[in-house]
């Protein structure tokens, strides 16, 4: 598979699904870059769960199924389950950074998946940690040049 390997945080999907004005166009470009093969997307199963939760809370079951089908069908999106190794790394990340558990799991997944970047619009992530640089969706086009 070609492209730069990047772990994608929940908020990138939510920006697009909810058409959030601030990051919508940039986050959509991230997902289009995956579709085009410019980015290889690592998707923690935790991220999938967080996105699906929003659909289920709003009783949007068909949207949940559609999202899940799209993620599973796209071979450029690598879903990564929570393994013991990721759980241990997550605990270390949390202890060293003070991140909340779900954020430390996402960063640990990026680390263990050898992602070069974590794409997130959340300022709580460190700029760089264990070889993974955190960038906002607004900066993705810059790294693809």
N, C-alpha and C positions, 0 to 999 in steps of 0.2 A: 504494500500500500504506500502511496506517495503522500507528500504533504507533511506539514509540521504537526507533531503530536501535541494536543492540548486537551486538558481536562476542562469540562464545561460545568459551571455552577448552575444551580437551580434558577437563579434570577435571570440568566440569559434566556432560558425557555419562557419564563413568566413574562419578561419584557415583550416578547413576541406574541405569546398567547393572549395577553391582556392589552396589547397595543399601547404600552406605557410610553407616553410622549418623550420622556427624557432619553431613553435608551433604545426605543423600538427599532429605528432604522439601523443602528449599529449592531444590535443583537441579531436582527434579521440577517445582516451581512455575514455575521459569524456562521449562522446555520447554512446560508447559501455557500459559504466557503467550504463547509464540510461537504455539501452536496456536489460541489464542483471538484472535490478531491484536493483542494489546496490545504485543508486542515484534516487531520485524522483525529476524531473526537473520542475522548475517553469519557464515558458517562457512568459515574458511580450509581449503583442501584439505589442508593439513598436519594439521589437526585430524582430518579424516576418516581420513587415513592412520594417525595415532596410535591412534585408536579401533579401526580394522580390524586393526592389528598385534596387539593384545591378543587379538582373536578368533582370528586365524590361529595365533598361538602356542599357543593352547589347543585348536586343531583344531575350532573352532566355526564352520565355514564357513557353515552355514545362518543363524546369528545375524549373521554379517558381511553376508551378502546381505540379510537383513531390515533391518538398520540402514541399509545403503546405499540400499536401496529407499525407506525412510521419509524419509531426508534428501532424496533426489532428487525424490520425489513431493510433498513439502510446499513449496509455492510461497512460503511465508513464511520459508523458509530459503534464503538466497542463498549458494550456494557460490562462493568467490572463489579462482581459481587463483593460483599464484605467478607474477607477471609480473616483467619487468625493473624496472619502477618500484617494485614492492613489495620486490624484492631489494635495490635501492639504498637505499630507505628503511630496510629492515631492517639493513643495514650501518651506517647512521648511528645508528639506535636502539641497536644493540649497542655501538658505539663510545662513545656518550654515557651509556649506563646500565650497561653491564657485563652485561646479560642474556645468557643462553645463546642460541645462534643460533635454535633453534626458538621460543623465547619472543619474541625480537625479530621474527621473521617473523609471529607472531600479532599482536603490537602494531602492526607496520607495516601489516598487512592491515586492522586496525581504523582506522588513520589514513587510509589511502588509500580506504577504503570509506565514509569520513565517518561512522563509528559514533560515537555520543555516549558510549557506555560499552563497556568490555571487562569481561565477566562472568567472573571467575576466582576460585577459592578458593586461589590461589597468592600468597603474600605477597611474592614476589620482584618482581612488577611494580610500577612506580612508581604512586603514587596518581593522578597526572595527568601526561599527556605529550602535547604537540602537540594539545591539545583533546580528548583521550580520557581519561575518568575510569575508573579501575579500581575495580570494586565486587565484593563477594562475593555469592554467590547468596542469602545471608541478607538482603541489603539491597535486593533487586529489588522486593519489594512496596512499599517506601518510595518508590522512584522512579516507580512506576506510579500512585501516589495523585494 
